[in-house]
Amino acid sequence: MKEFDLIRVVADLFADENVEVPATLHDASYVKFNDYYLVFTCDTVNEISDFPKYMLPEEMGHMALAVTLSDLAACGAKPLYFLSSISLKEADLDFFRRILIGIKKLAKKYGVRVIGGDIDFCEFVVIAGFAVGKSDRVVTRYDARIGDRVYVTGLLGKAQLCLEMLNRGYKRDELPYAENLYTPEPKIEEGMRIARFASAMTDISDSLAISLHQIAEQSKVKIVVEDLPLDHLTEYVSVEEALEMFLYGGGDFELLFTAENSDIGIEIGRVERGRGVFLKNGKRVEFRGFSHF
């Protein structure tokens, strides 16, 4: 997980900036503005590590916006504005327009205004997105409380299952959950509702295991994962493979949160006194998942 070594370098240099939630301490950064908070985030996707086989240009644009909106969702923020820097291999007008159509369609769905960006050349397609939202309350990864329950907003492992099926030679139209891989939906509405009562929250982009560890470490608690719903995966793989995908697969863009109780989401565990992340049988959940390095 070399990516997180790089993040620690950022934290060493910038985590003490005088804002409400600075860089590296959450999925996005909060800055107090009048009687609410502005929430800032950026993310980068590229065809080497983020665009699966058979992905359409419209879906590349969708993905670039979705990953940044997912960070805002993890803050309970209403998204406002989006900018993107798009690097192309050639000045292909139709390809470029289709990327922008994908961005525009998702932006319209969530009331996001696309207000600018940049265009550049690269040997492979890269889209770097920057989004701004607003929130009435700060919710981060470091306030989970002993006795809280742990929830996810949806079933995990679907994107990872499809990716592995592609790697085994399946075609796109043979994938059971293709939309989860190609056009993941940021949980904006859910995030705004959950932020009213959650003690801690984050999005699940790299893996459930990584997100659990981030909350447990920053909140200085122990998280015990209980029975996980795997039926949506065991139709296609073994129970062991399904558990691996649910815990360590990336690309789902669901939300993970802790609260005393919740009528939103699926309960998957509890917060206890101690440190680390464990299954109910005592086995430690590893810190691993998707990484760019």
C-alpha positions as CSV (number, residue, x, y, z in Angstrom):
1,M,0.0,0.0,0.0
2,K,2.7,2.5,-1.1
3,E,-0.1,5.0,-1.9
4,F,-0.7,5.5,1.9
5,D,3.0,6.1,2.4
6,L,2.7,9.0,0.0
7,I,-0.4,10.3,1.9
8,R,1.6,10.3,5.1
9,V,4.1,12.6,3.5
10,V,1.2,15.0,2.6
11,A,0.0,14.8,6.2
12,D,3.5,15.6,7.5
13,L,3.5,18.9,5.5
14,F,-0.1,20.0,5.4
15,A,-2.2,18.4,8.1
16,D,-1.6,21.4,10.4
17,E,-3.2,24.0,8.1
18,N,-5.6,26.3,10.0
19,V,-8.9,25.0,8.6
20,E,-11.6,22.9,10.2
21,V,-10.6,19.6,8.6
22,P,-7.2,19.8,6.6
23,A,-5.7,17.6,4.0
24,T,-5.5,13.8,4.6
25,L,-7.8,13.8,7.7
26,H,-10.9,12.9,5.7
27,D,-12.2,12.2,2.2
28,A,-12.4,16.0,1.7
29,S,-11.4,19.2,3.5
30,Y,-13.8,21.5,5.3
31,V,-13.4,25.3,5.5
32,K,-15.8,27.4,7.6
33,F,-17.6,30.0,5.5
34,N,-20.3,32.2,7.1
35,D,-22.8,29.9,8.9
36,Y,-21.9,26.7,6.9
37,Y,-18.8,24.8,5.7
38,L,-17.4,24.7,2.2
39,V,-16.1,21.2,1.3
40,F,-13.3,20.8,-1.2
41,T,-12.0,17.6,-2.9
42,C,-10.1,16.4,-6.0
43,D,-9.5,13.1,-7.6
44,T,-7.8,11.7,-10.6
45,V,-8.8,8.8,-12.9
46,N,-6.8,7.4,-15.9
47,E,-7.0,4.7,-18.4
48,I,-4.1,2.8,-17.0
49,S,-5.5,2.1,-13.5
50,D,-9.1,3.2,-13.4
51,F,-10.9,2.6,-16.7
52,P,-11.8,-1.1,-17.2
53,K,-11.9,-2.9,-20.5
54,Y,-14.8,-1.9,-22.8
55,M,-15.4,1.5,-21.0
56,L,-17.0,4.1,-23.2
57,P,-15.8,7.8,-23.2
58,E,-19.1,8.9,-21.6
59,E,-18.5,6.5,-18.8
60,M,-14.9,7.9,-18.3
61,G,-16.5,11.3,-17.8
62,H,-19.1,9.8,-15.4
63,M,-16.4,8.1,-13.4
64,A,-14.3,11.3,-13.1
65,L,-17.2,13.2,-11.6
66,A,-18.6,10.3,-9.6
67,V,-15.3,9.7,-7.6
68,T,-15.2,13.4,-6.5
69,L,-18.9,13.4,-5.6
70,S,-18.4,10.3,-3.6
71,D,-15.9,12.2,-1.4
72,L,-18.5,15.0,-0.9
73,A,-21.1,12.3,-0.1
74,A,-18.8,11.0,2.7
75,C,-18.9,14.5,4.2
76,G,-22.7,14.8,4.0
77,A,-22.1,17.7,1.6
78,K,-24.4,19.0,-1.1
79,P,-22.3,19.3,-4.3
80,L,-22.2,22.7,-6.0
81,Y,-19.4,23.0,-8.6
82,F,-17.0,20.9,-10.6
83,L,-13.9,21.6,-12.7
84,S,-11.8,19.1,-14.6
85,S,-8.4,18.9,-16.2
86,I,-8.5,16.4,-19.1
87,S,-5.4,15.1,-20.8
88,L,-5.8,13.4,-24.2
89,K,-3.6,11.4,-26.5
90,E,-4.8,13.3,-29.5
91,A,-7.3,16.1,-30.3
92,D,-10.2,13.7,-31.1
93,L,-13.2,16.0,-30.9
94,D,-15.8,13.2,-30.8
95,F,-14.0,11.4,-28.0
96,F,-13.6,14.6,-26.0
97,R,-17.2,15.6,-26.5
98,R,-18.4,12.2,-25.3
99,I,-16.3,12.5,-22.1
100,L,-17.9,15.9,-21.4
101,I,-21.4,14.4,-22.1
102,G,-20.8,11.8,-19.4
103,I,-19.8,14.6,-17.0
104,K,-22.8,16.7,-17.9
105,K,-25.3,14.0,-17.5
106,L,-24.2,13.0,-14.0
107,A,-23.8,16.7,-13.0
108,K,-27.3,17.5,-14.1
109,K,-28.6,14.6,-12.0
110,Y,-27.1,16.0,-8.8
111,G,-27.5,19.7,-9.5
112,V,-23.8,20.3,-10.1
113,R,-22.5,23.2,-12.1
114,V,-19.6,22.5,-14.3
115,I,-17.6,25.8,-14.4
116,G,-14.3,25.2,-16.2
117,G,-11.1,23.2,-16.3
118,D,-8.1,22.6,-18.5
119,I,-7.1,20.5,-21.5
120,D,-3.6,19.0,-22.0
121,F,-1.7,16.3,-23.8
122,C,-0.7,12.9,-22.3
123,E,0.3,9.5,-23.7
124,F,-2.8,8.1,-22.0
125,V,-6.2,9.6,-21.0
126,V,-6.2,11.3,-17.6
127,I,-9.1,13.2,-16.0
128,A,-8.4,15.2,-12.8
129,G,-11.5,16.5,-11.1
130,F,-12.1,19.2,-8.5
131,A,-15.4,19.6,-6.7
132,V,-16.9,22.0,-4.2
133,G,-19.8,21.3,-1.9
134,K,-21.4,22.8,1.2
135,S,-22.4,21.2,4.5
136,D,-24.0,22.3,7.8
137,R,-22.1,19.9,10.0
138,V,-18.6,18.4,10.1
139,V,-18.6,14.6,10.0
140,T,-15.2,12.9,9.7
141,R,-13.6,9.5,10.3
142,Y,-12.4,10.2,13.8
143,D,-15.5,10.3,16.1
144,A,-16.7,6.7,16.1
145,R,-17.8,5.9,19.7
146,I,-17.7,2.7,21.7
147,G,-21.1,1.1,21.5
148,D,-21.9,2.4,18.0
149,R,-23.1,0.1,15.2
150,V,-21.3,0.0,11.9
151,Y,-23.3,0.3,8.6
152,V,-22.8,0.4,4.8
153,T,-25.2,1.9,2.4
154,G,-25.2,-1.0,0.0
155,L,-23.9,-4.4,-1.0
156,L,-20.1,-4.5,-1.7
157,G,-17.9,-6.5,-4.0
158,K,-20.0,-6.1,-7.2
159,A,-17.4,-4.0,-9.0
160,Q,-14.6,-6.3,-8.0
161,L,-16.5,-9.4,-9.2
162,C,-17.1,-7.8,-12.6
163,L,-13.5,-6.7,-12.9
164,E,-12.3,-10.2,-12.1
165,M,-14.8,-11.7,-14.6
166,L,-13.4,-9.4,-17.3
167,N,-9.9,-10.6,-16.5
168,R,-11.1,-14.2,-16.9
169,G,-12.3,-13.4,-20.4
170,Y,-16.0,-12.5,-19.9
171,K,-17.5,-9.9,-22.2
172,R,-19.2,-6.7,-20.9
173,D,-22.7,-8.0,-21.6
174,E,-22.0,-11.1,-19.5
175,L,-21.3,-9.2,-16.3
176,P,-23.9,-9.4,-13.6
177,Y,-23.3,-5.9,-12.2
178,A,-21.8,-4.0,-15.1
179,E,-23.3,-0.6,-13.9
180,N,-21.4,-0.9,-10.6
181,L,-18.1,-1.1,-12.5
182,Y,-18.7,1.3,-15.3
183,T,-21.1,3.9,-13.9
184,P,-20.9,3.8,-10.1
185,E,-23.4,6.2,-8.4
186,P,-22.2,8.5,-5.6
187,K,-24.4,8.3,-2.6
188,I,-25.2,12.0,-2.3
189,E,-28.7,11.9,-0.9
190,E,-27.8,9.2,1.5
191,G,-24.7,11.0,2.7
192,M,-26.7,14.2,3.5
193,R,-29.2,12.2,5.5
194,I,-26.6,10.1,7.3
195,A,-24.5,13.2,8.2
196,R,-27.3,14.4,10.5
197,F,-26.7,11.6,13.0
198,A,-23.5,9.6,12.1
199,S,-20.6,9.7,14.5
200,A,-18.1,8.9,11.7
201,M,-18.4,8.3,7.9
202,T,-16.2,7.7,4.9
203,D,-16.7,6.4,1.4
204,I,-15.6,3.0,0.2
205,S,-13.6,3.4,-2.9
206,D,-10.4,1.4,-2.2
207,S,-12.0,-1.3,-0.1
208,L,-14.2,-1.8,2.9
209,A,-11.1,-3.1,4.9
210,I,-9.2,0.1,4.2
211,S,-12.2,2.3,5.2
212,L,-12.8,0.3,8.4
213,H,-9.1,0.7,9.4
214,Q,-9.2,4.4,8.7
215,I,-12.2,4.9,11.0
216,A,-10.8,2.6,13.7
217,E,-7.3,4.2,13.6
218,Q,-8.5,7.8,13.6
219,S,-11.2,7.2,16.2
220,K,-8.8,5.1,18.4
221,V,-11.3,2.2,18.6
222,K,-11.7,-1.4,17.7
223,I,-14.2,-2.5,15.0
224,V,-15.7,-6.0,14.9
225,V,-17.2,-7.1,11.6
226,E,-20.1,-9.4,12.1
227,D,-22.0,-11.5,9.5
228,L,-21.7,-10.0,6.0
229,P,-24.4,-10.4,3.3
230,L,-22.7,-12.4,0.5
231,D,-25.6,-13.9,-1.4
232,H,-25.2,-11.5,-4.3
233,L,-21.7,-12.8,-4.9
234,T,-22.0,-16.5,-4.0
235,E,-24.1,-17.1,-7.0
236,Y,-20.9,-16.6,-9.0
237,V,-18.0,-17.5,-6.7
238,S,-17.3,-19.5,-3.5
239,V,-18.0,-18.1,0.0
240,E,-14.3,-17.6,0.5
241,E,-14.0,-15.6,-2.7
242,A,-17.1,-13.6,-1.9
243,L,-15.8,-12.7,1.5
244,E,-12.5,-11.6,-0.1
245,M,-14.4,-9.4,-2.6
246,F,-16.7,-7.9,0.0
247,L,-13.8,-6.9,2.3
248,Y,-11.0,-6.1,-0.1
249,G,-12.6,-5.2,-3.4
250,G,-12.6,-1.6,-4.6
251,G,-14.8,0.6,-6.8
252,D,-18.1,0.3,-5.0
253,F,-18.5,4.0,-3.8
254,E,-20.9,3.1,-1.0
255,L,-20.6,4.8,2.3
256,L,-19.4,3.3,5.6
257,F,-20.6,5.0,8.8
258,T,-21.0,4.5,12.5
259,A,-24.0,5.5,14.6
260,E,-26.0,4.5,17.7
261,N,-28.6,3.1,15.3
262,S,-29.8,3.8,11.7
263,D,-32.7,3.0,9.5
264,I,-30.4,3.7,6.5
265,G,-28.0,1.0,5.3
266,I,-27.0,-2.5,6.2
267,E,-25.6,-3.2,9.7
268,I,-22.3,-5.1,9.5
269,G,-20.5,-4.7,12.8
270,R,-19.9,-2.8,16.1
271,V,-17.5,-0.5,17.7
272,E,-15.7,-1.7,20.8
273,R,-12.9,-0.6,23.2
274,G,-9.5,-1.4,21.8
275,R,-7.7,-1.0,18.5
276,G,-7.8,-2.6,15.0
277,V,-10.4,-4.3,12.8
278,F,-11.4,-7.9,13.3
279,L,-14.0,-10.5,12.2
280,K,-16.3,-11.9,14.8
281,N,-14.2,-15.1,15.0
282,G,-11.2,-13.0,16.1
283,K,-9.3,-13.0,12.8
284,R,-7.7,-9.7,12.0
285,V,-9.0,-7.8,8.9
286,E,-5.9,-6.8,6.9
287,F,-5.2,-3.3,5.7
288,R,-5.4,-3.8,2.0
289,G,-7.4,-3.1,-1.1
290,F,-7.1,-1.2,-4.3
291,S,-3.9,0.9,-4.6
292,H,-2.5,3.0,-7.5
293,F,1.1,1.8,-6.6
